Every structure is written in structure tokens, then in C-alpha cells.
């Protein structure tokens, strides 16, 4: 297909159930099937999902001239009980700190990030729901009600 963009990584076995993965010649992450010395493959996938959405949220809010002071995404997932133990669903819990960020704009940024721009989310099976919540912390540490 001429309309595809290459995305290449190399996975190198590091012994037992551990692997180093990354772009050839670039930085790598250590992945451990038992999640002892690094994230497990599923942890890495969930980290990629949360990071992919977070990048867009930060960018969208910066373009609105309401920059994020800090952002945390807690990713909670359920897996099916059968084999393979694929994802059944995921929830991204965003906590955003920033003066002047309006709740409607933060919600819109998250919705766009998760449902339109996040290539990792779009690469998951279509029957894996990904939902989100938002806790917005504004000026003086005021917490706006979280959305479920």
C-alpha cells in the first residue's frame, strides 16, 4: 500500500522472558514477561495507549493557550479470562492540573485524543471499549468534579 508510513521496531531477546525493544539504533525499553525487571507486554501496550492519548491532550490544550502544568493518566484495564488473555476494556483516568483550563475544553481535548487522534487506540480491536474520566485541578488546587 502506497499510503502507509513505516513504523519499525526491533525486539531482541535478553534472556529468560525479557526483551529489549525499540527502533533500530534508537533508544529501547526493557520488557519482561513477568513484569519483574520491566513492564510486561500488556503493560507496555497500556502505557502506549495512555501516552498516545496524553500527547494529544497536552498539544490540544496548548493550542488553546491553556497549557497543562501536569498531567497523569492512570490506565485501568480488564482482560478476558480465556486464551489469549486479550484486553476486554480499558479506562483512561486523566488528572490534569492547569490554571485557566475550562472543563469543557479539557473534555473535548480528551474526547478528540481518545476517539480521533490516538493511533494506538484505533489499532485495538473495535470491540474493546476505551472510556475515560477526568479530574481537573485548576487555580489554587480547586478540583472540578470528576467525570465518570
Secondary structure by P-SEA (a helix, b strand, c coil): cccbbbbbbbbbbcccccccccccccbbbbbbccccccccaaaaaaaaaaaaaaaaaaaaaaaacccccbbbbbbbbcccccccccccbbbbbbbbbbccccaaaaaaaaaaaacccccccccccccccccbbbbbbccccccccccc
